[in-house]
């Protein structure tokens, strides 16, 4: 059976991974975001709140509008409610989601299914009987 890993690190190792090592292994965009937290106080405050909630009650659903937050290794096992513009979508953080963004797992647009043209949309549809 194949075990889940993130860049060669398993479940036990990811929780003990220091932030410096995480930043070395992640993408440059994530590295820049995490190094510039002083310019994004909402994200910095959110990360601190998640740390407090994780110590107090790790099973609690953490609701947020911050779709741009980078998923950190210490968040593995937590559950977030990520707002998609209409509702909060439940996102459970697993090892494979580390290093991505919260918004990647809460889609803001749905699939559009088009049907036939409506009455008056074309010249021929004038003669289509209404139900």
Secondary structure, DSSP 8 states (H G I E B T S, - for coil): -----BTTB-HHHHHT--HHHHHHHS-HHHHHHHHTGGG-HHHHHHHHHHHHHHHH-TTSEEEE--TT-B--GGGTT-EEEEE-SSSEEEEE--GGGTTSBGGGGS-SS------S--TTSSSGGGGS---
